[in-house]
């Protein structure tokens, strides 16, 4: 089993090969038609997720992405809790031939923080 440090290292390496976007940019892409993929585990997803998100856990990504997003030119936004798993997922999707994939920097935590700041401003 991977440790948190292993995942962090994998994510840092993935970030050198992928594009990360802010939560606002991610939602703008979704509004423009991108598929929003939550790569967390089902328990996390059930506890709360972004509207219109499709759950494909990081561990099931390779086996389930083709059914969920058959066109490899489709715009995809990946997110997770803090941005590590989504960075790895975006890298994996690119390696599988998906050409328009980004990761939401900071994950759901950054999204919720930005939403809270907007409400208090």
Number of C-alpha atoms within 10 A of each C-alpha: 4 7 8 10 9 11 14 17 14 16 20 14 14 20 19 11 13 18 16 22 16 16 23 13 14 23 18 12 18 17 11 10 12 19 20 25 26 28 28 21 16 12 8 14 19 10 7 9 17 15 7 11 17 16 20 22 21 21 13 12 17 14 9 15 17 12 8 13 15 11 13 17 12 15 19 24 26 31 31 27 22 16 23 24 26 31 34 26 31 30 24 18 22 17 10 13 12 20 15 16 25 26 30 29 26 22 23 20 15 17 22 14 13 15 13 11 10 9 8 7 5
